[in-house]
């Protein structure tokens, strides 16, 4: 039984290798080659927004709601 398994494995490996060798080569790319992306010149810009007093109050209320656990939904 071990001899049969070894022969099967050898046949499979040989079969796959022959198929790979007979496969058509990949076509050459047409047109100019793509250049690589330029390196990043530095860290991304910091973004900020100015909130109105009402927006700050709403955000503070939202933070308090999550801080007390009322914003968490249990399934």
mmJSON file of the N, C-alpha and C atoms, coordinates in Angstrom:
{"data_MODEL":{"atom_site":{
"group_PDB":["ATOM","ATOM","ATOM","ATOM","ATOM","ATOM","ATOM","ATOM","ATOM","ATOM","ATOM","ATOM","ATOM","ATOM","ATOM","ATOM","ATOM","ATOM","ATOM","ATOM","ATOM","ATOM","ATOM","ATOM","ATOM","ATOM","ATOM","ATOM","ATOM","ATOM","ATOM","ATOM","ATOM","ATOM","ATOM","ATOM","ATOM","ATOM","ATOM","ATOM","ATOM","ATOM","ATOM","ATOM","ATOM","ATOM","ATOM","ATOM","ATOM","ATOM","ATOM","ATOM","ATOM","ATOM","ATOM","ATOM","ATOM","ATOM","ATOM","ATOM","ATOM","ATOM","ATOM","ATOM","ATOM","ATOM","ATOM","ATOM","ATOM","ATOM","ATOM","ATOM","ATOM","ATOM","ATOM","ATOM","ATOM","ATOM","ATOM","ATOM","ATOM","ATOM","ATOM","ATOM","ATOM","ATOM","ATOM","ATOM","ATOM","ATOM","ATOM","ATOM","ATOM","ATOM","ATOM","ATOM","ATOM","ATOM","ATOM","ATOM","ATOM","ATOM","ATOM","ATOM","ATOM","ATOM","ATOM","ATOM","ATOM","ATOM","ATOM","ATOM","ATOM","ATOM","ATOM","ATOM","ATOM","ATOM","ATOM","ATOM","ATOM","ATOM","ATOM","ATOM","ATOM","ATOM","ATOM","ATOM","ATOM","ATOM","ATOM","ATOM","ATOM","ATOM","ATOM","ATOM","ATOM","ATOM","ATOM","ATOM","ATOM","ATOM","ATOM","ATOM","ATOM","ATOM","ATOM","ATOM","ATOM","ATOM","ATOM","ATOM","ATOM","ATOM","ATOM","ATOM","ATOM","ATOM","ATOM","ATOM","ATOM","ATOM","ATOM","ATOM","ATOM","ATOM","ATOM","ATOM","ATOM","ATOM","ATOM","ATOM","ATOM","ATOM","ATOM","ATOM","ATOM","ATOM","ATOM","ATOM","ATOM","ATOM","ATOM","ATOM","ATOM","ATOM","ATOM","ATOM","ATOM","ATOM","ATOM","ATOM","ATOM","ATOM","ATOM","ATOM","ATOM","ATOM","ATOM","ATOM","ATOM","ATOM","ATOM","ATOM","ATOM","ATOM","ATOM","ATOM","ATOM","ATOM","ATOM","ATOM","ATOM","ATOM","ATOM","ATOM","ATOM","ATOM","ATOM","ATOM","ATOM","ATOM","ATOM","ATOM","ATOM"],
"id":[1,2,3,4,5,6,7,8,9,10,11,12,13,14,15,16,17,18,19,20,21,22,23,24,25,26,27,28,29,30,31,32,33,34,35,36,37,38,39,40,41,42,43,44,45,46,47,48,49,50,51,52,53,54,55,56,57,58,59,60,61,62,63,64,65,66,67,68,69,70,71,72,73,74,75,76,77,78,79,80,81,82,83,84,85,86,87,88,89,90,91,92,93,94,95,96,97,98,99,100,101,102,103,104,105,106,107,108,109,110,111,112,113,114,115,116,117,118,119,120,121,122,123,124,125,126,127,128,129,130,131,132,133,134,135,136,137,138,139,140,141,142,143,144,145,146,147,148,149,150,151,152,153,154,155,156,157,158,159,160,161,162,163,164,165,166,167,168,169,170,171,172,173,174,175,176,177,178,179,180,181,182,183,184,185,186,187,188,189,190,191,192,193,194,195,196,197,198,199,200,201,202,203,204,205,206,207,208,209,210,211,212,213,214,215,216,217,218,219,220,221,222,223,224,225],
"type_symbol":["N","C","C","N","C","C","N","C","C","N","C","C","N","C","C","N","C","C","N","C","C","N","C","C","N","C","C","N","C","C","N","C","C","N","C","C","N","C","C","N","C","C","N","C","C","N","C","C","N","C","C","N","C","C","N","C","C","N","C","C","N","C","C","N","C","C","N","C","C","N","C","C","N","C","C","N","C","C","N","C","C","N","C","C","N","C","C","N","C","C","N","C","C","N","C","C","N","C","C","N","C","C","N","C","C","N","C","C","N","C","C","N","C","C","N","C","C","N","C","C","N","C","C","N","C","C","N","C","C","N","C","C","N","C","C","N","C","C","N","C","C","N","C","C","N","C","C","N","C","C","N","C","C","N","C","C","N","C","C","N","C","C","N","C","C","N","C","C","N","C","C","N","C","C","N","C","C","N","C","C","N","C","C","N","C","C","N","C","C","N","C","C","N","C","C","N","C","C","N","C","C","N","C","C","N","C","C","N","C","C","N","C","C","N","C","C","N","C","C","N","C","C","N","C","C"],
"label_atom_id":["N","CA","C","N","CA","C","N","CA","C","N","CA","C","N","CA","C","N","CA","C","N","CA","C","N","CA","C","N","CA","C","N","CA","C","N","CA","C","N","CA","C","N","CA","C","N","CA","C","N","CA","C","N","CA","C","N","CA","C","N","CA","C","N","CA","C","N","CA","C","N","CA","C","N","CA","C","N","CA","C","N","CA","C","N","CA","C","N","CA","C","N","CA","C","N","CA","C","N","CA","C","N","CA","C","N","CA","C","N","CA","C","N","CA","C","N","CA","C","N","CA","C","N","CA","C","N","CA","C","N","CA","C","N","CA","C","N","CA","C","N","CA","C","N","CA","C","N","CA","C","N","CA","C","N","CA","C","N","CA","C","N","CA","C","N","CA","C","N","CA","C","N","CA","C","N","CA","C","N","CA","C","N","CA","C","N","CA","C","N","CA","C","N","CA","C","N","CA","C","N","CA","C","N","CA","C","N","CA","C","N","CA","C","N","CA","C","N","CA","C","N","CA","C","N","CA","C","N","CA","C","N","CA","C","N","CA","C","N","CA","C","N","CA","C","N","CA","C","N","CA","C","N","CA","C","N","CA","C","N","CA","C"],
"label_alt_id":[null,null,null,null,null,null,null,null,null,null,null,null,null,null,null,null,null,null,null,null,null,null,null,null,null,null,null,null,null,null,null,null,null,null,null,null,null,null,null,null,null,null,null,null,null,null,null,null,null,null,null,null,null,null,null,null,null,null,null,null,null,null,null,null,null,null,null,null,null,null,null,null,null,null,null,null,null,null,null,null,null,null,null,null,null,null,null,null,null,null,null,null,null,null,null,null,null,null,null,null,null,null,null,null,null,null,null,null,null,null,null,null,null,null,null,null,null,null,null,null,null,null,null,null,null,null,null,null,null,null,null,null,null,null,null,null,null,null,null,null,null,null,null,null,null,null,null,null,null,null,null,null,null,null,null,null,null,null,null,null,null,null,null,null,null,null,null,null,null,null,null,null,null,null,null,null,null,null,null,null,null,null,null,null,null,null,null,null,null,null,null,null,null,null,null,null,null,null,null,null,null,null,null,null,null,null,null,null,null,null,null,null,null,null,null,null,null,null,null,null,null,null,null,null,null],
"label_comp_id":["UNK","UNK","UNK","UNK","UNK","UNK","UNK","UNK","UNK","UNK","UNK","UNK","UNK","UNK","UNK","UNK","UNK","UNK","UNK","UNK","UNK","UNK","UNK","UNK","UNK","UNK","UNK","UNK","UNK","UNK","UNK","UNK","UNK","UNK","UNK","UNK","UNK","UNK","UNK","UNK","UNK","UNK","UNK","UNK","UNK","UNK","UNK","UNK","UNK","UNK","UNK","UNK","UNK","UNK","UNK","UNK","UNK","UNK","UNK","UNK","UNK","UNK","UNK","UNK","UNK","UNK","UNK","UNK","UNK","UNK","UNK","UNK","UNK","UNK","UNK","UNK","UNK","UNK","UNK","UNK","UNK","UNK","UNK","UNK","UNK","UNK","UNK","UNK","UNK","UNK","UNK","UNK","UNK","UNK","UNK","UNK","UNK","UNK","UNK","UNK","UNK","UNK","UNK","UNK","UNK","UNK","UNK","UNK","UNK","UNK","UNK","UNK","UNK","UNK","UNK","UNK","UNK","UNK","UNK","UNK","UNK","UNK","UNK","UNK","UNK","UNK","UNK","UNK","UNK","UNK","UNK","UNK","UNK","UNK","UNK","UNK","UNK","UNK","UNK","UNK","UNK","UNK","UNK","UNK","UNK","UNK","UNK","UNK","UNK","UNK","UNK","UNK","UNK","UNK","UNK","UNK","UNK","UNK","UNK","UNK","UNK","UNK","UNK","UNK","UNK","UNK","UNK","UNK","UNK","UNK","UNK","UNK","UNK","UNK","UNK","UNK","UNK","UNK","UNK","UNK","UNK","UNK","UNK","UNK","UNK","UNK","UNK","UNK","UNK","UNK","UNK","UNK","UNK","UNK","UNK","UNK","UNK","UNK","UNK","UNK","UNK","UNK","UNK","UNK","UNK","UNK","UNK","UNK","UNK","UNK","UNK","UNK","UNK","UNK","UNK","UNK","UNK","UNK","UNK","UNK","UNK","UNK","UNK","UNK","UNK"],
"label_asym_id":["A","A","A","A","A","A","A","A","A","A","A","A","A","A","A","A","A","A","A","A","A","A","A","A","A","A","A","A","A","A","A","A","A","A","A","A","A","A","A","A","A","A","A","A","A","A","A","A","A","A","A","A","A","A","A","A","A","A","A","A","A","A","A","A","A","A","A","A","A","A","A","A","A","A","A","A","A","A","A","A","A","A","A","A","A","A","A","A","A","A","A","A","A","A","A","A","A","A","A","A","A","A","A","A","A","A","A","A","A","A","A","A","A","A","A","A","A","A","A","A","A","A","A","A","A","A","A","A","A","A","A","A","A","A","A","A","A","A","A","A","A","A","A","A","A","A","A","A","A","A","A","A","A","A","A","A","A","A","A","A","A","A","A","A","A","A","A","A","A","A","A","A","A","A","A","A","A","A","A","A","A","A","A","A","A","A","A","A","A","A","A","A","A","A","A","A","A","A","A","A","A","A","A","A","A","A","A","A","A","A","A","A","A","A","A","A","A","A","A","A","A","A","A","A","A"],
"label_entity_id":["1","1","1","1","1","1","1","1","1","1","1","1","1","1","1","1","1","1","1","1","1","1","1","1","1","1","1","1","1","1","1","1","1","1","1","1","1","1","1","1","1","1","1","1","1","1","1","1","1","1","1","1","1","1","1","1","1","1","1","1","1","1","1","1","1","1","1","1","1","1","1","1","1","1","1","1","1","1","1","1","1","1","1","1","1","1","1","1","1","1","1","1","1","1","1","1","1","1","1","1","1","1","1","1","1","1","1","1","1","1","1","1","1","1","1","1","1","1","1","1","1","1","1","1","1","1","1","1","1","1","1","1","1","1","1","1","1","1","1","1","1","1","1","1","1","1","1","1","1","1","1","1","1","1","1","1","1","1","1","1","1","1","1","1","1","1","1","1","1","1","1","1","1","1","1","1","1","1","1","1","1","1","1","1","1","1","1","1","1","1","1","1","1","1","1","1","1","1","1","1","1","1","1","1","1","1","1","1","1","1","1","1","1","1","1","1","1","1","1","1","1","1","1","1","1"],
"label_seq_id":[1,1,1,2,2,2,3,3,3,4,4,4,5,5,5,6,6,6,7,7,7,8,8,8,9,9,9,10,10,10,11,11,11,12,12,12,13,13,13,14,14,14,15,15,15,16,16,16,17,17,17,18,18,18,19,19,19,20,20,20,21,21,21,22,22,22,23,23,23,24,24,24,25,25,25,26,26,26,27,27,27,28,28,28,29,29,29,30,30,30,31,31,31,32,32,32,33,33,33,34,34,34,35,35,35,36,36,36,37,37,37,38,38,38,39,39,39,40,40,40,41,41,41,42,42,42,43,43,43,44,44,44,45,45,45,46,46,46,47,47,47,48,48,48,49,49,49,50,50,50,51,51,51,52,52,52,53,53,53,54,54,54,55,55,55,56,56,56,57,57,57,58,58,58,59,59,59,60,60,60,61,61,61,62,62,62,63,63,63,64,64,64,65,65,65,66,66,66,67,67,67,68,68,68,69,69,69,70,70,70,71,71,71,72,72,72,73,73,73,74,74,74,75,75,75],
"pdbx_PDB_ins_code":[null,null,null,null,null,null,null,null,null,null,null,null,null,null,null,null,null,null,null,null,null,null,null,null,null,null,null,null,null,null,null,null,null,null,null,null,null,null,null,null,null,null,null,null,null,null,null,null,null,null,null,null,null,null,null,null,null,null,null,null,null,null,null,null,null,null,null,null,null,null,null,null,null,null,null,null,null,null,null,null,null,null,null,null,null,null,null,null,null,null,null,null,null,null,null,null,null,null,null,null,null,null,null,null,null,null,null,null,null,null,null,null,null,null,null,null,null,null,null,null,null,null,null,null,null,null,null,null,null,null,null,null,null,null,null,null,null,null,null,null,null,null,null,null,null,null,null,null,null,null,null,null,null,null,null,null,null,null,null,null,null,null,null,null,null,null,null,null,null,null,null,null,null,null,null,null,null,null,null,null,null,null,null,null,null,null,null,null,null,null,null,null,null,null,null,null,null,null,null,null,null,null,null,null,null,null,null,null,null,null,null,null,null,null,null,null,null,null,null,null,null,null,null,null,null],
"Cartn_x":[0.832,0.0,0.874,1.969,2.867,3.527,3.844,4.458,3.48,2.207,1.186,1.044,1.06,0.941,2.147,3.342,4.551,4.533,4.105,4.041,3.013,1.89,0.859,1.372,2.052,2.604,3.653,4.517,5.547,4.902,3.867,3.175,2.536,1.888,1.209,2.212,3.336,4.347,4.92,5.191,5.722,4.698,3.445,2.381,2.262,2.273,2.147,3.35,4.524,5.735,5.703,5.289,5.213,4.162,3.024,1.983,2.487,3.239,3.763,4.765,5.606,6.6,5.958,4.85,4.18,3.248,3.005,2.086,2.648,1.76,2.185,2.825,3.898,4.526,3.591,3.761,2.935,3.234,2.216,2.465,3.246,4.069,4.852,3.906,4.125,3.243,3.413,2.318,2.357,2.398,3.051,3.109,4.247,4.363,5.464,5.265,6.374,6.323,5.837,5.097,4.618,5.756,5.859,6.88,6.35,7.268,6.85,6.324,5.586,5.053,6.183,6.129,7.177,7.091,8.208,8.238,7.458,6.961,6.201,7.169,6.864,7.78,7.739,6.736,6.641,5.341,5.078,3.825,2.633,1.465,0.287,-0.04,-0.684,-1.075,-2.066,-1.952,-2.938,-4.189,-5.32,-6.571,-7.325,-7.941,-8.741,-9.925,-10.948,-12.133,-12.486,-13.11,-13.583,-15.042,-15.335,-16.702,-17.391,-18.673,-19.462,-19.725,-20.236,-20.53,-21.565,-22.561,-23.594,-22.994,-22.085,-21.454,-20.561,-19.82,-18.98,-19.837,-20.977,-21.869,-22.456,-22.84,-23.392,-22.33,-21.104,-20.034,-19.727,-19.713,-19.465,-20.565,-21.82,-22.915,-22.767,-22.323,-22.108,-21.0,-19.92,-18.823,-19.301,-20.08,-20.612,-21.522,-22.33,-23.24,-22.449,-21.397,-20.585,-19.789,-19.395,-18.613,-19.439,-20.74,-21.593,-22.118,-21.913,-22.336,-23.719,-24.411,-25.761,-25.758,-24.633,-24.567,-24.228,-23.992,-23.6,-24.829,-24.96,-26.1,-25.636,-26.315,-25.954,-26.926,-26.375,-27.212,-27.396],
"Cartn_y":[-1.197,0.0,1.256,1.235,2.385,2.607,1.517,1.628,2.286,1.925,2.519,4.021,4.404,5.814,6.601,6.029,6.706,6.861,5.809,5.88,6.917,6.996,7.98,9.398,9.616,10.94,11.321,10.385,10.652,10.977,10.213,10.469,11.858,12.229,13.524,14.671,14.553,15.61,15.732,14.602,14.624,15.219,14.823,15.333,16.853,17.358,18.803,19.554,18.994,19.646,19.72,18.631,18.626,19.621,19.682,20.649,22.071,22.351,23.695,24.048,23.086,23.35,23.548,22.884,22.991,24.193,24.848,25.994,27.107,27.835,28.94,30.024,30.629,31.707,32.917,33.68,34.871,35.862,36.527,37.488,38.692,39.241,40.421,41.614,42.461,43.627,44.571,45.169,46.114,47.528,48.394,49.783,50.034,51.278,51.622,50.978,50.686,50.091,51.132,50.677,51.586,51.907,53.155,53.543,53.314,53.144,52.935,54.246,54.123,55.303,56.045,57.356,58.098,57.859,57.988,57.803,58.897,58.583,59.561,60.592,61.865,62.93,63.214,62.78,63.025,62.467,62.684,62.172,62.918,62.294,62.979,64.231,65.18,66.419,66.127,66.872,66.764,67.516,66.907,67.55,67.941,69.076,69.514,70.321,70.359,71.151,71.987,73.096,73.948,73.607,73.194,72.835,74.033,74.14,75.185,74.744,75.648,75.33,74.21,74.228,73.187,71.833,71.836,70.579,70.02,70.919,70.462,69.863,70.497,69.988,68.637,68.499,67.226,66.126,66.456,65.468,65.081,66.055,65.763,64.861,65.114,64.25,62.839,62.704,61.387,60.643,61.343,60.719,60.282,61.12,60.744,59.525,59.467,58.344,57.042,57.061,55.854,55.545,56.593,56.396,55.706,55.986,55.362,54.01,53.646,52.338,52.314,53.452,53.466,53.361,53.63,53.549,52.159,51.23,49.87,48.992,48.322,47.438,46.004,45.247,43.844,42.977,42.039,41.126,39.822],
"Cartn_z":[0.0,0.0,0.0,0.775,0.824,-0.532,-1.221,-2.541,-3.525,-3.442,-4.304,-4.019,-2.735,-2.361,-2.859,-2.728,-3.192,-4.709,-5.416,-6.877,-7.326,-6.632,-6.973,-6.75,-5.636,-5.346,-6.386,-6.754,-7.756,-9.103,-9.478,-10.739,-10.73,-9.614,-9.531,-9.644,-8.951,-9.016,-10.422,-11.055,-12.419,-13.382,-13.244,-14.104,-13.98,-12.747,-12.545,-13.099,-12.949,-13.461,-14.987,-15.634,-17.095,-17.58,-16.906,-17.295,-17.177,-16.11,-15.905,-16.999,-17.387,-18.422,-19.788,-20.045,-21.339,-21.424,-20.319,-20.313,-21.187,-21.823,-22.683,-21.825,-22.317,-21.545,-21.463,-20.428,-20.238,-21.351,-21.887,-22.966,-22.445,-23.307,-22.935,-22.817,-21.833,-21.687,-22.873,-23.291,-24.395,-23.849,-24.555,-24.158,-23.179,-22.743,-21.83,-20.457,-19.832,-18.494,-17.489,-16.506,-15.463,-14.51,-14.162,-13.192,-11.787,-10.873,-9.486,-8.907,-7.833,-7.158,-6.46,-6.432,-5.728,-4.224,-3.555,-2.11,-1.402,-0.236,0.537,1.082,0.903,1.299,2.796,3.471,4.902,5.437,6.71,7.276,6.675,6.705,6.16,6.961,6.277,6.951,8.066,9.128,10.207,9.768,9.979,9.604,10.864,10.823,11.965,11.45,12.263,11.936,13.155,12.89,13.982,14.241,15.481,15.854,16.488,16.226,16.881,18.324,19.124,20.525,20.608,19.732,19.744,19.353,18.382,17.965,19.073,19.755,20.879,21.981,22.286,23.33,22.923,21.665,21.196,21.268,20.895,20.945,22.39,23.292,24.703,25.257,24.866,25.307,24.773,23.548,22.961,23.7,24.024,24.766,26.14,26.82,28.136,28.024,26.968,26.774,26.625,25.854,25.686,26.951,27.674,28.896,29.975,30.036,31.051,30.609,29.362,28.878,28.281,28.231,27.674,26.157,25.533,24.086,23.593,24.523,24.133,24.026,22.905,22.682,22.851,23.685,23.881,23.12,22.357,21.573,22.294],
"occupancy":[1.0,1.0,1.0,1.0,1.0,1.0,1.0,1.0,1.0,1.0,1.0,1.0,1.0,1.0,1.0,1.0,1.0,1.0,1.0,1.0,1.0,1.0,1.0,1.0,1.0,1.0,1.0,1.0,1.0,1.0,1.0,1.0,1.0,1.0,1.0,1.0,1.0,1.0,1.0,1.0,1.0,1.0,1.0,1.0,1.0,1.0,1.0,1.0,1.0,1.0,1.0,1.0,1.0,1.0,1.0,1.0,1.0,1.0,1.0,1.0,1.0,1.0,1.0,1.0,1.0,1.0,1.0,1.0,1.0,1.0,1.0,1.0,1.0,1.0,1.0,1.0,1.0,1.0,1.0,1.0,1.0,1.0,1.0,1.0,1.0,1.0,1.0,1.0,1.0,1.0,1.0,1.0,1.0,1.0,1.0,1.0,1.0,1.0,1.0,1.0,1.0,1.0,1.0,1.0,1.0,1.0,1.0,1.0,1.0,1.0,1.0,1.0,1.0,1.0,1.0,1.0,1.0,1.0,1.0,1.0,1.0,1.0,1.0,1.0,1.0,1.0,1.0,1.0,1.0,1.0,1.0,1.0,1.0,1.0,1.0,1.0,1.0,1.0,1.0,1.0,1.0,1.0,1.0,1.0,1.0,1.0,1.0,1.0,1.0,1.0,1.0,1.0,1.0,1.0,1.0,1.0,1.0,1.0,1.0,1.0,1.0,1.0,1.0,1.0,1.0,1.0,1.0,1.0,1.0,1.0,1.0,1.0,1.0,1.0,1.0,1.0,1.0,1.0,1.0,1.0,1.0,1.0,1.0,1.0,1.0,1.0,1.0,1.0,1.0,1.0,1.0,1.0,1.0,1.0,1.0,1.0,1.0,1.0,1.0,1.0,1.0,1.0,1.0,1.0,1.0,1.0,1.0,1.0,1.0,1.0,1.0,1.0,1.0,1.0,1.0,1.0,1.0,1.0,1.0,1.0,1.0,1.0,1.0,1.0,1.0],
"B_iso_or_equiv":[0.0,0.0,0.0,0.0,0.0,0.0,0.0,0.0,0.0,0.0,0.0,0.0,0.0,0.0,0.0,0.0,0.0,0.0,0.0,0.0,0.0,0.0,0.0,0.0,0.0,0.0,0.0,0.0,0.0,0.0,0.0,0.0,0.0,0.0,0.0,0.0,0.0,0.0,0.0,0.0,0.0,0.0,0.0,0.0,0.0,0.0,0.0,0.0,0.0,0.0,0.0,0.0,0.0,0.0,0.0,0.0,0.0,0.0,0.0,0.0,0.0,0.0,0.0,0.0,0.0,0.0,0.0,0.0,0.0,0.0,0.0,0.0,0.0,0.0,0.0,0.0,0.0,0.0,0.0,0.0,0.0,0.0,0.0,0.0,0.0,0.0,0.0,0.0,0.0,0.0,0.0,0.0,0.0,0.0,0.0,0.0,0.0,0.0,0.0,0.0,0.0,0.0,0.0,0.0,0.0,0.0,0.0,0.0,0.0,0.0,0.0,0.0,0.0,0.0,0.0,0.0,0.0,0.0,0.0,0.0,0.0,0.0,0.0,0.0,0.0,0.0,0.0,0.0,0.0,0.0,0.0,0.0,0.0,0.0,0.0,0.0,0.0,0.0,0.0,0.0,0.0,0.0,0.0,0.0,0.0,0.0,0.0,0.0,0.0,0.0,0.0,0.0,0.0,0.0,0.0,0.0,0.0,0.0,0.0,0.0,0.0,0.0,0.0,0.0,0.0,0.0,0.0,0.0,0.0,0.0,0.0,0.0,0.0,0.0,0.0,0.0,0.0,0.0,0.0,0.0,0.0,0.0,0.0,0.0,0.0,0.0,0.0,0.0,0.0,0.0,0.0,0.0,0.0,0.0,0.0,0.0,0.0,0.0,0.0,0.0,0.0,0.0,0.0,0.0,0.0,0.0,0.0,0.0,0.0,0.0,0.0,0.0,0.0,0.0,0.0,0.0,0.0,0.0,0.0,0.0,0.0,0.0,0.0,0.0,0.0],
"pdbx_formal_charge":[null,null,null,null,null,null,null,null,null,null,null,null,null,null,null,null,null,null,null,null,null,null,null,null,null,null,null,null,null,null,null,null,null,null,null,null,null,null,null,null,null,null,null,null,null,null,null,null,null,null,null,null,null,null,null,null,null,null,null,null,null,null,null,null,null,null,null,null,null,null,null,null,null,null,null,null,null,null,null,null,null,null,null,null,null,null,null,null,null,null,null,null,null,null,null,null,null,null,null,null,null,null,null,null,null,null,null,null,null,null,null,null,null,null,null,null,null,null,null,null,null,null,null,null,null,null,null,null,null,null,null,null,null,null,null,null,null,null,null,null,null,null,null,null,null,null,null,null,null,null,null,null,null,null,null,null,null,null,null,null,null,null,null,null,null,null,null,null,null,null,null,null,null,null,null,null,null,null,null,null,null,null,null,null,null,null,null,null,null,null,null,null,null,null,null,null,null,null,null,null,null,null,null,null,null,null,null,null,null,null,null,null,null,null,null,null,null,null,null,null,null,null,null,null,null],
"auth_seq_id":[1,1,1,2,2,2,3,3,3,4,4,4,5,5,5,6,6,6,7,7,7,8,8,8,9,9,9,10,10,10,11,11,11,12,12,12,13,13,13,14,14,14,15,15,15,16,16,16,17,17,17,18,18,18,19,19,19,20,20,20,21,21,21,22,22,22,23,23,23,24,24,24,25,25,25,26,26,26,27,27,27,28,28,28,29,29,29,30,30,30,31,31,31,32,32,32,33,33,33,34,34,34,35,35,35,36,36,36,37,37,37,38,38,38,39,39,39,40,40,40,41,41,41,42,42,42,43,43,43,44,44,44,45,45,45,46,46,46,47,47,47,48,48,48,49,49,49,50,50,50,51,51,51,52,52,52,53,53,53,54,54,54,55,55,55,56,56,56,57,57,57,58,58,58,59,59,59,60,60,60,61,61,61,62,62,62,63,63,63,64,64,64,65,65,65,66,66,66,67,67,67,68,68,68,69,69,69,70,70,70,71,71,71,72,72,72,73,73,73,74,74,74,75,75,75],
"auth_comp_id":["UNK","UNK","UNK","UNK","UNK","UNK","UNK","UNK","UNK","UNK","UNK","UNK","UNK","UNK","UNK","UNK","UNK","UNK","UNK","UNK","UNK","UNK","UNK","UNK","UNK","UNK","UNK","UNK","UNK","UNK","UNK","UNK","UNK","UNK","UNK","UNK","UNK","UNK","UNK","UNK","UNK","UNK","UNK","UNK","UNK","UNK","UNK","UNK","UNK","UNK","UNK","UNK","UNK","UNK","UNK","UNK","UNK","UNK","UNK","UNK","UNK","UNK","UNK","UNK","UNK","UNK","UNK","UNK","UNK","UNK","UNK","UNK","UNK","UNK","UNK","UNK","UNK","UNK","UNK","UNK","UNK","UNK","UNK","UNK","UNK","UNK","UNK","UNK","UNK","UNK","UNK","UNK","UNK","UNK","UNK","UNK","UNK","UNK","UNK","UNK","UNK","UNK","UNK","UNK","UNK","UNK","UNK","UNK","UNK","UNK","UNK","UNK","UNK","UNK","UNK","UNK","UNK","UNK","UNK","UNK","UNK","UNK","UNK","UNK","UNK","UNK","UNK","UNK","UNK","UNK","UNK","UNK","UNK","UNK","UNK","UNK","UNK","UNK","UNK","UNK","UNK","UNK","UNK","UNK","UNK","UNK","UNK","UNK","UNK","UNK","UNK","UNK","UNK","UNK","UNK","UNK","UNK","UNK","UNK","UNK","UNK","UNK","UNK","UNK","UNK","UNK","UNK","UNK","UNK","UNK","UNK","UNK","UNK","UNK","UNK","UNK","UNK","UNK","UNK","UNK","UNK","UNK","UNK","UNK","UNK","UNK","UNK","UNK","UNK","UNK","UNK","UNK","UNK","UNK","UNK","UNK","UNK","UNK","UNK","UNK","UNK","UNK","UNK","UNK","UNK","UNK","UNK","UNK","UNK","UNK","UNK","UNK","UNK","UNK","UNK","UNK","UNK","UNK","UNK","UNK","UNK","UNK","UNK","UNK","UNK"],
"auth_asym_id":["A","A","A","A","A","A","A","A","A","A","A","A","A","A","A","A","A","A","A","A","A","A","A","A","A","A","A","A","A","A","A","A","A","A","A","A","A","A","A","A","A","A","A","A","A","A","A","A","A","A","A","A","A","A","A","A","A","A","A","A","A","A","A","A","A","A","A","A","A","A","A","A","A","A","A","A","A","A","A","A","A","A","A","A","A","A","A","A","A","A","A","A","A","A","A","A","A","A","A","A","A","A","A","A","A","A","A","A","A","A","A","A","A","A","A","A","A","A","A","A","A","A","A","A","A","A","A","A","A","A","A","A","A","A","A","A","A","A","A","A","A","A","A","A","A","A","A","A","A","A","A","A","A","A","A","A","A","A","A","A","A","A","A","A","A","A","A","A","A","A","A","A","A","A","A","A","A","A","A","A","A","A","A","A","A","A","A","A","A","A","A","A","A","A","A","A","A","A","A","A","A","A","A","A","A","A","A","A","A","A","A","A","A","A","A","A","A","A","A","A","A","A","A","A","A"],
"auth_atom_id":["N","CA","C","N","CA","C","N","CA","C","N","CA","C","N","CA","C","N","CA","C","N","CA","C","N","CA","C","N","CA","C","N","CA","C","N","CA","C","N","CA","C","N","CA","C","N","CA","C","N","CA","C","N","CA","C","N","CA","C","N","CA","C","N","CA","C","N","CA","C","N","CA","C","N","CA","C","N","CA","C","N","CA","C","N","CA","C","N","CA","C","N","CA","C","N","CA","C","N","CA","C","N","CA","C","N","CA","C","N","CA","C","N","CA","C","N","CA","C","N","CA","C","N","CA","C","N","CA","C","N","CA","C","N","CA","C","N","CA","C","N","CA","C","N","CA","C","N","CA","C","N","CA","C","N","CA","C","N","CA","C","N","CA","C","N","CA","C","N","CA","C","N","CA","C","N","CA","C","N","CA","C","N","CA","C","N","CA","C","N","CA","C","N","CA","C","N","CA","C","N","CA","C","N","CA","C","N","CA","C","N","CA","C","N","CA","C","N","CA","C","N","CA","C","N","CA","C","N","CA","C","N","CA","C","N","CA","C","N","CA","C","N","CA","C","N","CA","C","N","CA","C","N","CA","C","N","CA","C","N","CA","C"],
"pdbx_PDB_model_num":[1,1,1,1,1,1,1,1,1,1,1,1,1,1,1,1,1,1,1,1,1,1,1,1,1,1,1,1,1,1,1,1,1,1,1,1,1,1,1,1,1,1,1,1,1,1,1,1,1,1,1,1,1,1,1,1,1,1,1,1,1,1,1,1,1,1,1,1,1,1,1,1,1,1,1,1,1,1,1,1,1,1,1,1,1,1,1,1,1,1,1,1,1,1,1,1,1,1,1,1,1,1,1,1,1,1,1,1,1,1,1,1,1,1,1,1,1,1,1,1,1,1,1,1,1,1,1,1,1,1,1,1,1,1,1,1,1,1,1,1,1,1,1,1,1,1,1,1,1,1,1,1,1,1,1,1,1,1,1,1,1,1,1,1,1,1,1,1,1,1,1,1,1,1,1,1,1,1,1,1,1,1,1,1,1,1,1,1,1,1,1,1,1,1,1,1,1,1,1,1,1,1,1,1,1,1,1,1,1,1,1,1,1,1,1,1,1,1,1,1,1,1,1,1,1]
}}}
